Amino acid sequence: MDDRSGSTFDIANLYTNTFTVSTQSTQGGQVTLQDPAQVKVQLAVNTHNYVAVLAGDKDIAQLQKSFDFHVEYANQ
């Protein structure tokens, strides 16, 4: 996806509701219905985080002999 303006996602908030436990004395008898709230949260993805590292070709060549520094930097 190459949408430079970002994206907005609608996410249902299932944890807004507090339900009441009910009992039923006779199987097939009347039950009490609960009406959960329909709440949505919007998540806007409109920024990009990065870390820039300046390393010369000689430094990179020397570092690669010792360890995979790309993976180490990515893990950080």
C-alpha positions as CSV (number, residue, x, y, z in Angstrom):
1,M,0.0,0.0,0.0
2,D,1.5,3.3,-1.0
3,D,-1.1,5.7,0.4
4,R,1.0,8.7,1.5
5,S,-2.0,10.2,3.5
6,G,-2.2,7.3,5.9
7,S,-5.0,5.0,6.8
8,T,-7.8,4.8,9.4
9,F,-9.0,1.6,10.8
10,D,-12.3,1.1,12.7
11,I,-11.9,-1.4,15.6
12,A,-14.8,-2.6,17.6
13,N,-14.3,-2.0,21.3
14,L,-15.7,-5.2,22.8
15,Y,-14.6,-4.3,26.4
16,T,-16.9,-1.4,26.8
17,N,-19.8,-3.6,28.0
18,T,-20.4,-5.0,31.4
19,F,-22.8,-8.0,31.1
20,T,-25.0,-9.3,33.9
21,V,-25.1,-13.1,34.6
22,S,-28.7,-14.4,34.5
23,T,-30.2,-17.7,35.5
24,Q,-32.9,-19.7,33.8
25,S,-35.1,-21.9,36.0
26,T,-36.8,-23.9,33.2
27,Q,-35.0,-25.0,30.0
28,G,-36.6,-23.3,27.0
29,G,-38.1,-20.6,29.3
30,Q,-38.0,-16.9,28.7
31,V,-34.5,-15.3,28.9
32,T,-33.5,-11.7,29.5
33,L,-31.7,-10.2,26.6
34,Q,-28.9,-7.7,26.9
35,D,-28.1,-5.0,24.4
36,P,-24.4,-4.5,24.1
37,A,-23.2,-1.0,23.1
38,Q,-21.8,-0.6,19.6
39,V,-18.6,1.3,20.3
40,K,-15.8,1.7,17.7
41,V,-12.4,3.1,18.1
42,Q,-10.6,4.6,15.2
43,L,-6.9,4.0,14.8
44,A,-5.2,6.5,12.5
45,V,-1.9,5.4,10.9
46,N,-0.4,8.5,9.5
47,T,3.2,8.6,10.7
48,H,6.3,6.6,9.9
49,N,9.1,6.1,12.5
50,Y,12.6,5.5,11.6
51,V,16.2,5.8,12.8
52,A,18.9,6.9,10.4
53,V,22.5,5.7,10.8
54,L,25.4,7.1,8.9
55,A,28.1,4.5,8.2
56,G,30.7,4.5,5.4
57,D,31.5,1.6,3.1
58,K,34.8,0.8,4.9
59,D,33.1,0.8,8.3
60,I,30.3,-1.4,7.0
61,A,32.8,-3.9,5.5
62,Q,34.7,-4.1,8.8
63,L,31.6,-4.5,10.9
64,Q,30.2,-7.3,8.6
65,K,33.3,-9.4,9.4
66,S,32.5,-9.4,13.1
67,F,28.7,-9.8,13.2
68,D,25.5,-9.1,11.3
69,F,25.0,-5.5,12.4
70,H,21.9,-5.0,10.3
71,V,20.1,-7.5,12.5
72,E,21.5,-6.0,15.7
73,Y,20.4,-2.5,14.7
74,A,17.0,-3.8,13.6
75,N,16.5,-5.6,17.0
76,Q,17.2,-2.3,18.8
